[in-house]
Each structure stands twice: as C-alpha cells, then as structure tokens.
Amino acid sequence: MWPPELATTSTANEIGGSYEINTVPSMIQPPIEQYMSFLSGCLDSPTIPDSKQKRKAPDDVNRDQERKKEADRAYRQRCKFKKIKNEEKLCALTEENNRLDRENKHLKNEEVRLKEVVQTQNENMKQLQGHFCQLKSQLDKQNIVVEVLSKQLVLKAFFFQW
C-alpha cells in the first residue's frame, strides 16, 4: 500500500498504552511535492481519446441548430414586443405627465388668485372695521348728546311746571 521507503514499525507499550514509532534511519521521507504530484495524477479525470468520444449525427446537429435558431428568433420577437409595449407605456406616461403638469400650473394660478382675493377681502374688512369704529364713536357721541338734551328737557319741563 505505502511505498517501502515510507514503511515504519510500531510497538505497543503494554504498560502505558502509548505507541512508539520506530523509523529506519536510512529511510528519509520524500518532500510533500511528490505526494501532491502523485495525488493530482490520481484525481485528474481520464482523457478520452477523440476516437472514443461520442459524436452527434448530422441530423442531430441540424436539429440543434434549428432549435437554436428558433429560440433566438422567439427571443428577438419577445424583445421586439417588449420594446413596443415599453414605448406605448412611455407615451401614455408622457401624456399623463403633461396633463398633470397643466393641472399643476392651473392649481398654482388658482392658489395665487385665491391669495389675492383673501388679501383684498382682508383689506376691505379692515376698512369696514375702521368705518364701523367711526360710526360707533359717532353713535356714542350722539347718544351722549341725546342723553344730555333729554336731561335738560326734563329739567326745563320740571321747572316750567312749578
């Protein structure tokens, strides 16, 4: 099994249960490269001569070529349909994007217009509040005048009765 130069002898130590390996001094272990080359030769797959290899019949080769051509043709057709479908989707998305852009511009314009309306109404409200304050102060003044005149009238009426 092992080459004779790798042969070793071992004896059992009955008392200790350990083993001693005695090598013959004339035997020198070969370098690891020799083991590796030996193993690589065993592990390599055997080469089959060209004459032993199985060759396909011409009909099989033609059938394989036709299958490949048909598969290639079908693949190109699928790619073509996929490209057309993607272009249609792109057109639809472009149209939708343009529509959304127009709608967005319209909404922004509407927002600006509504802000202007709110600002105008706020200004009108401030003017009305100012006018209301003026009218209220006039009313308060007139109420005071009416009250004073009423008191004077009551006093004059009271003195004329006497």
FENRA-V189114 format. One record per backbone hydrogen bond with DSSP energy under -1.0 kcal/mol. CO is the residue of the C=O (numbers start at 0). NH is the residue of the N-H. Records with the same first field share a line. If there is no record, write none. Layout:
CO: NH, NH
This chain:
2: 5
3: 6
8: 21
10: 19
12: 16
17: 12
19: 10
21: 8
23: 26
30: 33
31: 35
32: 36
33: 37
34: 38
35: 39
36: 40
37: 41
38: 42
39: 43
48: 51
56: 60
57: 61
58: 62
59: 63
60: 64
61: 65
62: 66
63: 67
64: 68
65: 69
66: 70
67: 71
68: 72
69: 73
70: 74
71: 75
72: 76
73: 77
74: 78
75: 79
76: 80
77: 81
78: 82
79: 83
80: 84
81: 85
82: 86
83: 87
84: 88
85: 89
86: 90
87: 91
88: 92
89: 93
90: 94
91: 95
92: 96
93: 97
94: 98
95: 99
96: 100
97: 101
98: 102
99: 103
100: 104
101: 105
102: 106
103: 107
104: 108
105: 109
106: 110
107: 111
108: 112
109: 113
110: 114
111: 115
112: 116
113: 117
114: 118
115: 119
116: 120
117: 121
118: 122
119: 123
120: 124
121: 125
122: 126
123: 127
124: 128
125: 129
126: 130
127: 131
128: 132
129: 133
130: 134
131: 135
132: 136
133: 137
134: 138
135: 139
136: 140
137: 141
138: 142
139: 143
140: 144
141: 145
142: 146
143: 147
144: 148
145: 149
146: 150
147: 151
148: 152
149: 153
150: 154
151: 155
152: 156
153: 157
154: 158
155: 159
156: 160
